[in-house]
């Protein structure tokens, strides 16, 4: 069951577009099937863990990519979940700071109140026609 849920999660995030490039996160290998882990934590409730890999160790958009992952999953996951998003260990120069930011509800809410940031996130998470 968890494996099916993990595939379901991956299918949602693989089409998110990179904020700078015309590619999806799947095409750039920022996310892969192996980066998604799902654990049952209660009756019909799951812990979803995403570990994504920025394209370069100093990627200035890693926080934005994490935000896009969070927003798309919050909107699209059809089951109750707790979401944890991390940068794959050792793949970014400031991974600890970014991990804190993208898992802090107040910071995420504040970021989505910024109209410019919200517009970029919407462009990245909207499904292509």
N, C-alpha and C positions, 0 to 999 in steps of 0.2 A: 504493500500500500504506500509506504513512504517513497519508494522508487517512482511509482506513478505520480505522486504529488510533486516530486522533484522535477520530473519531465514537464509537468504542467507549469511549474514555476519557470523553468527554462524557456518554454515556449512563449511565455509572456515577456521575459526580459531580452531575449535574443534579438528582437527587432528594434530595440531602442537605438536611436541614431547617436553617433558621436557628436558632441557639441561643435567640433571644429571641422570634421571631415564628413564627406557624403556617405560614409559607410555605417553599417550597424555595428553594435558592440560584438556581435557574433563574428562578423567578417574580420574585425580587427583582433579577435581572440581576447578581448577584454573579459568576456564571459564565455564559458564552455559548460557543457553538461556536468562536468566534474566539479564545477565551482558552486553547485547548489546542493545543500544538505537539508533534509526535512526529517524532523523527529516528532513523534506523537507525544504531546505533553499533557493531554487530558482527553476527555471524551469529545471527539470531533474538533480538537484544537491542536495546532501544530506549531512547532518552532521552525522557522525558515531561516537558514543561515546562507548568506551569499558571500563568497570571497572572490572579488574581482581583481584583475591584473591590469593596471594602467599601461599604456603603450610605451611610456618611458619613465624612469625612476623619479624624474623631477616634474612630471605632468602637472601643469597648473590647473587642469580641469578635473582632477580626480575627485574633488569634493562635489563638483557639479554632476559628475557621472554617478556618484553614490546617491545624490539627491534624486536624480532621474530614476534610478533603480527603486528607491523607496516609494516615490510618488506613483510610479506605474504599478507596483505590486499592491500598494494600499488601495488603489482604484480597481484593480482587475482580479485579485485573488478571490476565488469563489468559496473559500473556506476560512474559518476563524484561525487567526495566526498571530504569532509574535514574530517580529522581524528583526534580524540582526544582520548588518551589512558591514563587511570589513574589506580592507585591501589585503590581498594575498601577502603573507609575511615575507618581508625582505624585498618587495617590488617597488617601494616608493620611499623617498627620502624623509617624508614627514608622515608616515603611515599612522603613527599613534595619534597625532593631532586630528588627522582626517577621520579616523575611526570614531573618535569622540564626537566630532561634529555631526557626522551623518547618523549617529545613533542617539542624538539628543533631540527629543521632541520639540523643545522650545526653540532651538536653533533652526530646525527644519521648518517650523511654522513661521518664524521670522523671515527666513529666506524666501518662502513662498508668498510673503506679503510684499516683497520687492517686485514691482511690475516688470522690470527688465529681466530679472532672473526667472520669474514665472513664465514669461514669454519664451525664453530659451528652453526651459524644461518642457513646456507644451510642445514646442517644435520637435524635441528629441523623443518624446514619449507617444506622440500621435502616430497611429498606424498609417502607413502609406496607402493610398487608394488603390 
